[in-house]
Structures are given as C-alpha cells and as structure tokens.
C-alpha cells in the first residue's frame, strides 16, 4: 500500500504523492540530459509572426507553405508554427477580402485544420506517446513537438487525452482547472502502481488556447514529465492492464482503494477539528476491513499466497487501531491510535507481498515539501 507518513493531513502532490515521478520499479527508469533539440526553421517563425499580427496575410501564407516544404526536406522543427502561421494568415485573408461566400477560403481553413493535426504537432499526441517539447520545457506555449520512442530520452509521456465539449472557449482559468482535475484523476488508470512512478515525475498538461479553440482544438493532453528541466524520462511509465497480470491488478486495486480514502484526510489537524478526523478515521477503518477481506477471498499463486495473507493480517490489525482512533475521546488518544494504525502501512508485509507479485518494492518518499513541476504544488501547463 502507498500511504504518506503521519502525523498531520496529507496533501497529495504529483502523480502519486509527492509529486506531476525515484524508486526504480520492475520497469526501471533511468535519467539522462535532454536530447539537443533539432533547429527550428526560421521561415516557420516568420510565418507565425505574420499570422499572429494579421499583417500581410498573403505573405504569411506563402511563408508558411515554404516553411512546410523546407521542414520536410531538411528534417527541421517548426511544422506546428508554420501551420499556425498559415492558418492565421488565411483568417487574415478572410477578414481582408470577405470572400467566404466563394467557399475557397473556407476550404483552405478546413485543410489547414486537418494539417494541424498531422504528425509533428501537439494536436497529434495520443495516449502512450512520448515526445520532446522542442523548447526543452513543459511550460509555456507549444507549437510543435517531436514524437520519439519511449525507450529514448524524452520530455513527456502522454497518459490521457480528454476531449472538452463544443461551445465557446470557457476561458484560460477554467480550462486549466479542468485539466488539473481530469489529469490527476486519470493518472492512476495509466500508472496503477504508485511505487513504480519515480518521485521526481509530476503531472503536466497541454491545453487549448483561445486561438487553437477557434480551429477546433478541444483536447486536454495529460503528460508525465520530470520536474527538473535538466533531466528527462527514459522508458515508459505505463503499468496498466496492458502491462500487468490479473494478480498484480487485483493487488493494486486494493492498494489504490486504500490510498484513495487516506488521501481524503481532513485539512485541519485533529486538535483543530477532532470530529472530522474521527469520521475520516472510521472511513479508513472500513476500507481496511474491505481490502483485507478482498485479499483473503482471492486465490493467489502459491509463491505469493502466504505473503498476501500476512499483509491481510496486518491490514486487519491496522483496522482495529483506526477504529479506536475513530472512537477517541480526545486528541491525544486519537493520535496514539492514528500513529499505531500507520505502523502497519507500507511495512515489511507490504514490501514482501509486492516482491512476491513482481511489483515495485521501494516505498515512495512522500516528501511533503517537494516542489512539483508546476511550482507551488500545481501541475505544469503547455498552451497549444
């Protein structure tokens, strides 16, 4: 089970506390410096600038097309900028010539929308893809990305893509809040084993900008990345049903259910709000009882059966302590049983059971003061 240490309320950070990713799990991840970025095509930059300014849109469109041809020939970066500049230039032409009635400009816009979702752009990223941001950072604006094999050093790994409903642009703040809620909620579906996610990995996301929304961008792309921009990820962080066996999944579902209730610890300490903490302790006790029963009910492989049974016994012992914490008459009694209950969490029986099932065995550090990728405890963000 992956639980933060007592005492005091737990504030989940990162993909699994603390924070957004170092213990090597069975899928061990190494770290190296970021790969040197491929040069950006200068014509693509010029096309983007002219497109944003809506100045000389015809020139911006021509430069965008030239840049796309050069990028394809030279293998340079900047395809996203060239496309964005071309699209914005087309819009400028629309405004200047008011020729939508002919259908020609409208068709051109649609064509560039399709092109913008091609390889080499942030729009093209899908779940499981690994990429270099081009800028060497997972903050700021992203016009294009370089998709790379996950076995190579990379800036980010996509673990979920969320499509927002159609309508008017909800605003930068609302989009960011949605991304924060959705991405942190979905990380466990992609990386079920919290212990296998390094401590220096955090959750980031690519979100639509007001401009990209105009051209149909409705996707929030959730990404794992290293909190240190001087480091990168190597190897995939994916550990879900596509990578794990049935016994590992059953064990992790139990562990994650317990994590879920522990993460709900009240923000106020017991000395400030004893009733709320007692209520929460009762919920922890109930969950421990349910998970101990679930572990005992399953038929485990012979080489892991005893280890899991020993863990279930510890969970039952922990349940009794949490039940006493829930019934505590004062703060001192509450913390006495609170501390005793935590003694059974992430202990030797948990490590032994994980080892028997072929799961990660290094307990996460849960450094509460860890500064995640977004700073101040927030996830990092890229606008597209």
C-alpha positions as CSV (number, residue, x, y, z in Angstrom):
1,X,0.0,0.0,0.0
2,X,1.3,3.5,-0.7
3,X,0.4,5.8,2.1
4,X,2.0,9.1,3.4
5,X,3.5,9.1,6.8
6,X,1.8,10.6,9.9
7,X,1.1,12.9,11.6
8,X,-0.9,15.7,10.0
9,X,-3.1,16.0,7.0
10,X,-1.8,14.6,3.7
11,X,-1.7,16.8,0.6
12,X,-1.4,14.7,-2.5
13,X,1.1,16.0,-5.0
14,X,2.3,14.8,-8.3
15,X,1.2,11.6,-9.9
16,X,1.5,9.8,-6.6
17,X,2.5,11.8,-3.6
18,X,4.7,13.5,-3.6
19,X,4.8,14.8,-6.9
20,X,3.1,16.0,-11.9
21,X,7.8,10.8,-10.8
22,X,12.7,7.8,-7.9
23,X,12.4,4.4,-6.8
24,X,13.1,2.1,-9.7
25,X,10.3,-0.4,-10.0
26,X,10.2,-3.6,-12.1
27,X,10.1,-1.4,-15.2
28,X,13.1,0.7,-14.0
29,X,13.5,4.2,-15.4
30,X,16.9,5.9,-16.0
31,X,17.6,9.6,-16.4
32,X,19.8,11.5,-18.7
33,X,20.1,15.0,-20.0
34,X,17.6,16.3,-22.6
35,X,18.5,15.5,-26.1
36,X,19.7,18.5,-28.1
37,X,16.7,20.0,-30.0
38,X,16.7,20.0,-33.8
39,X,17.0,23.5,-35.2
40,X,13.7,25.4,-35.8
41,X,13.0,26.6,-39.3
42,X,13.4,30.4,-39.5
43,X,10.8,30.8,-42.2
44,X,8.2,29.0,-40.0
45,X,8.9,31.5,-37.2
46,X,8.4,34.4,-39.7
47,X,5.1,32.9,-40.9
48,X,3.8,32.5,-37.4
49,X,4.7,36.1,-36.5
50,X,3.0,37.5,-39.6
51,X,0.0,35.2,-38.9
52,X,-0.4,36.4,-35.3
53,X,-0.1,40.1,-36.4
54,X,-2.5,39.6,-39.3
55,X,0.0,41.8,-41.2
56,X,0.5,41.0,-44.9
57,X,-1.5,37.7,-44.6
58,X,-0.8,36.7,-48.1
59,X,2.9,36.8,-47.3
60,X,2.4,34.9,-44.1
61,X,0.5,32.2,-46.0
62,X,3.3,31.9,-48.6
63,X,6.0,31.7,-46.0
64,X,4.0,29.0,-44.2
65,X,3.9,26.9,-47.3
66,X,7.6,27.5,-48.0
67,X,8.4,26.6,-44.4
68,X,6.5,23.3,-44.6
69,X,8.4,22.3,-47.7
70,X,11.7,23.2,-46.2
71,X,10.9,21.3,-42.9
72,X,10.0,18.2,-44.8
73,X,13.2,18.4,-46.8
74,X,15.6,19.3,-44.1
75,X,14.1,17.5,-41.1
76,X,13.9,20.7,-39.1
77,X,11.3,21.5,-36.4
78,X,8.7,24.2,-36.7
79,X,5.9,22.4,-38.5
80,X,3.4,23.5,-35.9
81,X,4.5,27.1,-36.2
82,X,4.3,27.0,-40.0
83,X,0.8,25.6,-39.9
84,X,-0.3,28.0,-37.2
85,X,1.1,31.0,-39.2
86,X,-0.6,29.7,-42.3
87,X,-4.0,29.2,-40.6
88,X,-3.8,32.7,-39.0
89,X,-2.8,34.2,-42.4
90,X,-5.8,32.5,-44.0
91,X,-8.0,34.1,-41.4
92,X,-6.4,37.5,-42.2
93,X,-7.2,37.0,-45.8
94,X,-10.8,36.2,-44.9
95,X,-11.1,39.4,-42.9
96,X,-9.4,41.4,-45.6
97,X,-11.2,40.1,-48.7
98,X,-14.5,39.0,-47.2
99,X,-14.5,36.1,-49.7
100,X,-16.1,33.4,-47.6
101,X,-19.0,33.3,-49.9
102,X,-16.9,31.7,-52.6
103,X,-16.1,28.7,-50.3
104,X,-12.4,28.9,-51.4
105,X,-11.0,30.4,-48.2
106,X,-13.3,28.2,-46.1
107,X,-11.9,25.1,-47.8
108,X,-8.4,26.4,-47.2
109,X,-9.1,26.8,-43.4
110,X,-10.5,23.3,-43.2
111,X,-7.5,22.0,-45.0
112,X,-5.1,23.6,-42.5
113,X,-7.2,22.4,-39.6
114,X,-6.6,18.8,-40.9
115,X,-2.9,19.6,-41.5
116,X,-2.6,20.9,-38.0
117,X,-3.5,17.5,-36.6
118,X,-0.8,15.8,-38.5
119,X,2.5,14.3,-37.3
120,X,4.8,16.7,-35.6
121,X,2.2,18.8,-33.9
122,X,0.9,18.9,-30.3
123,X,-2.6,18.0,-31.7
124,X,-1.3,14.6,-32.9
125,X,-0.3,13.3,-29.5
126,X,-2.2,10.2,-28.3
127,X,-2.2,8.1,-25.1
128,X,1.1,6.3,-24.7
129,X,3.1,8.6,-26.9
130,X,6.5,10.0,-25.8
131,X,7.8,13.3,-27.1
132,X,10.3,16.2,-26.9
133,X,8.7,19.6,-26.5
134,X,11.1,21.3,-28.8
135,X,11.7,24.1,-26.3
136,X,13.2,21.8,-23.7
137,X,10.4,22.7,-21.3
138,X,6.9,21.6,-20.3
139,X,5.8,25.2,-19.6
140,X,4.7,28.0,-21.9
141,X,3.5,27.6,-25.5
142,X,3.8,24.5,-27.7
143,X,3.5,24.9,-31.4
144,X,5.1,21.6,-32.4
145,X,6.6,18.5,-30.7
146,X,8.9,15.7,-31.8
147,X,7.5,12.3,-31.1
148,X,10.2,9.9,-30.0
149,X,10.3,6.2,-28.9
150,X,9.7,5.9,-25.2
151,X,12.9,4.0,-24.9
152,X,14.8,7.2,-25.8
153,X,15.2,10.2,-23.6
154,X,12.1,12.3,-23.8
155,X,10.4,15.3,-22.1
156,X,7.0,13.9,-21.7
157,X,4.8,10.8,-21.9
158,X,1.1,11.2,-22.6
159,X,-1.1,9.2,-20.2
160,X,-4.6,10.5,-21.1
161,X,-6.4,12.7,-23.6
162,X,-9.6,14.4,-22.6
163,X,-12.0,15.9,-25.1
164,X,-13.9,19.0,-24.0
165,X,-17.4,19.7,-25.2
166,X,-18.1,22.0,-28.1
167,X,-19.1,25.6,-27.5
168,X,-17.5,28.9,-26.7
169,X,-14.0,29.0,-25.3
170,X,-14.5,28.6,-21.5
171,X,-11.5,30.8,-20.6
172,X,-7.9,30.0,-19.7
173,X,-8.6,29.6,-16.0
174,X,-11.5,27.2,-16.4
175,X,-9.6,25.1,-18.9
176,X,-6.6,24.9,-16.6
177,X,-8.8,23.9,-13.6
178,X,-10.4,21.2,-15.8
179,X,-7.0,19.9,-16.8
180,X,-5.8,19.8,-13.2
181,X,-8.9,17.9,-12.1
182,X,-9.0,15.5,-15.0
183,X,-5.3,14.7,-15.3
184,X,-4.7,14.0,-11.7
185,X,-7.8,11.8,-11.6
186,X,-6.7,9.8,-14.7
187,X,-3.1,9.2,-13.9
188,X,-3.9,6.0,-11.9
189,X,-5.6,4.4,-14.9
190,X,-2.3,4.6,-16.8
191,X,0.2,4.0,-14.0
192,X,-1.6,1.8,-11.5
193,X,1.4,1.1,-9.3
194,X,2.3,4.3,-7.4
195,X,5.6,2.7,-6.2
196,X,6.8,2.3,-9.8
197,X,6.4,6.0,-10.6
198,X,9.7,7.9,-9.7
199,X,9.4,10.7,-7.1
200,X,10.7,13.4,-9.4
201,X,8.0,12.9,-12.0
202,X,5.0,15.2,-12.0
203,X,1.8,15.7,-13.9
204,X,1.7,18.3,-16.7
205,X,-0.9,19.1,-19.4
206,X,-1.3,20.6,-22.8
207,X,-4.4,22.7,-23.0
208,X,-6.2,24.6,-25.8
209,X,-5.5,28.3,-26.1
210,X,-8.2,30.7,-27.2
211,X,-6.7,30.8,-30.7
212,X,-6.4,27.0,-31.1
213,X,-10.0,26.6,-29.8
214,X,-11.2,28.7,-32.8
215,X,-9.8,26.0,-35.1
216,X,-11.5,23.1,-33.3
217,X,-8.9,22.2,-30.6
218,X,-10.9,20.7,-27.8
219,X,-8.3,18.3,-26.3
220,X,-6.5,18.4,-22.9
221,X,-3.4,16.2,-23.1
222,X,-2.2,14.8,-19.8
223,X,1.5,14.2,-19.5
224,X,4.1,12.8,-17.2
225,X,7.4,14.7,-17.1
226,X,10.4,15.3,-14.9
227,X,10.2,18.2,-12.5
228,X,13.8,19.1,-13.3
229,X,14.1,20.6,-16.8
230,X,17.7,19.4,-16.9
231,X,16.6,15.8,-16.8
232,X,14.4,13.7,-18.9
233,X,12.5,10.4,-18.8
234,X,13.7,7.2,-20.3
235,X,11.4,4.2,-20.6
236,X,7.6,4.1,-20.3
237,X,5.8,4.8,-17.1
238,X,2.8,2.8,-18.3
239,X,1.7,0.0,-15.9
240,X,-1.9,-0.9,-16.5
241,X,-3.9,-3.8,-17.8
242,X,-1.8,-3.9,-21.0
243,X,1.4,-4.5,-18.9
244,X,0.2,-6.2,-15.7
245,X,-1.2,-9.7,-15.0
246,X,-4.5,-10.4,-13.2
247,X,-3.0,-10.9,-9.8
248,X,-1.0,-7.7,-9.9
249,X,-4.1,-5.8,-11.0
250,X,-6.1,-7.2,-8.2
251,X,-3.5,-6.3,-5.6
252,X,-3.1,-2.8,-6.9
253,X,-6.8,-2.2,-7.0
254,X,-6.9,-3.0,-3.3
255,X,-3.8,-0.8,-2.6
256,X,-5.3,2.1,-4.6
257,X,-8.7,1.9,-2.9
258,X,-6.9,2.3,0.5
259,X,-4.8,5.2,-0.9
260,X,-8.0,6.9,-2.1
261,X,-9.5,7.1,1.3
262,X,-6.2,8.1,3.0
263,X,-5.9,11.0,0.6
264,X,-9.2,12.3,1.9
265,X,-7.7,13.2,5.3
266,X,-9.2,16.5,6.6
267,X,-7.1,19.6,6.0
268,X,-7.5,20.6,9.7
269,X,-5.5,18.7,12.3
270,X,-7.2,16.7,14.9
271,X,-6.6,19.4,17.5
272,X,-8.5,21.9,15.3
273,X,-11.3,19.6,14.2
274,X,-11.4,16.3,16.1
275,X,-14.9,15.2,14.9
276,X,-13.9,15.5,11.2
277,X,-10.7,13.5,11.8
278,X,-12.6,10.8,13.8
279,X,-15.1,10.5,11.0
280,X,-12.3,10.1,8.5
281,X,-10.5,7.5,10.7
282,X,-13.7,5.5,10.7
283,X,-13.8,5.5,6.9
284,X,-10.1,4.4,6.8
285,X,-11.0,1.5,9.1
286,X,-13.9,0.4,7.0
287,X,-11.8,0.5,3.8
288,X,-9.0,-1.5,5.6
289,X,-11.6,-4.2,6.5
290,X,-12.9,-4.3,3.0
291,X,-9.5,-4.7,1.4
292,X,-8.3,-7.3,3.9
293,X,-11.4,-9.3,3.1
294,X,-10.8,-8.9,-0.6
295,X,-7.2,-10.1,-0.4
296,X,-8.2,-13.2,1.6
297,X,-11.0,-14.0,-0.8
298,X,-8.8,-14.2,-3.8
299,X,-6.9,-17.4,-4.8
300,X,-3.3,-16.2,-5.1
301,X,-0.4,-18.1,-6.8
302,X,1.4,-20.5,-4.4
303,X,4.5,-18.4,-4.3
304,X,2.7,-15.3,-3.2
305,X,-0.2,-16.8,-1.1
306,X,1.5,-16.6,2.3
307,X,2.9,-13.1,1.7
308,X,-0.6,-11.7,0.8
309,X,-2.2,-13.5,3.7
310,X,0.4,-11.9,6.1
311,X,-0.4,-8.5,4.6
312,X,-4.2,-9.1,5.1
313,X,-3.5,-9.8,8.7
314,X,-1.6,-6.5,9.1
315,X,-4.5,-4.7,7.4
316,X,-6.9,-6.2,9.9
317,X,-4.6,-5.1,12.8
318,X,-4.4,-1.6,11.3
319,X,-8.2,-1.6,11.1
320,X,-8.6,-2.1,14.8
321,X,-6.3,0.9,15.5
322,X,-8.2,3.1,13.1
323,X,-11.4,2.1,14.7
324,X,-10.1,3.1,18.1
325,X,-8.9,6.4,16.6
326,X,-12.5,6.9,15.3
327,X,-13.8,6.4,18.9
328,X,-11.1,8.5,20.6
329,X,-12.4,10.9,23.3
330,X,-9.6,13.4,23.0
331,X,-6.8,14.4,20.6
332,X,-4.0,12.5,22.5
333,X,-5.9,9.3,22.3
334,X,-6.7,9.9,18.6
335,X,-3.1,10.4,17.7
336,X,-2.0,7.4,19.7
337,X,-4.1,5.1,17.6
338,X,-3.6,7.1,14.4
339,X,0.2,6.5,14.7
340,X,-0.3,2.9,15.6
341,X,-2.5,2.4,12.6
342,X,0.1,3.8,10.3
343,X,2.7,1.5,11.6
344,X,1.1,-1.3,9.6
345,X,1.0,0.8,6.3
346,X,3.9,0.3,3.8
347,X,5.6,-2.1,6.2
348,X,7.5,-5.2,5.7
349,X,4.5,-7.3,4.8
350,X,3.5,-4.9,2.1
351,X,7.0,-5.0,0.6
352,X,7.1,-8.8,0.8
353,X,3.8,-9.2,-0.9
354,X,4.8,-6.8,-3.7
355,X,8.0,-8.6,-4.2
356,X,6.2,-12.0,-4.4
357,X,3.9,-10.5,-7.1
358,X,6.6,-8.9,-9.1
359,X,5.7,-5.3,-8.3
360,X,7.9,-2.3,-7.3
361,X,9.2,-2.7,-3.7
362,X,10.8,0.7,-2.9
363,X,8.5,2.8,-0.7
364,X,7.9,6.3,-2.2
365,X,9.5,9.1,-0.2
366,X,6.3,11.2,0.2
367,X,8.3,14.4,0.7
368,X,5.6,16.9,1.6
369,X,7.9,19.8,0.8
370,X,8.7,18.6,-2.7
371,X,8.1,21.3,-5.3
372,X,6.4,19.8,-8.3
373,X,6.6,20.7,-11.9
374,X,4.1,23.4,-11.7
375,X,5.6,25.1,-8.7
376,X,3.6,25.8,-5.6
377,X,2.1,22.4,-5.8
378,X,0.4,22.9,-9.2
379,X,0.8,20.9,-12.3
380,X,2.8,22.3,-15.3
381,X,0.9,23.6,-18.3
382,X,1.6,24.0,-22.0
383,X,-0.7,26.0,-24.2
384,X,-1.2,24.8,-27.8
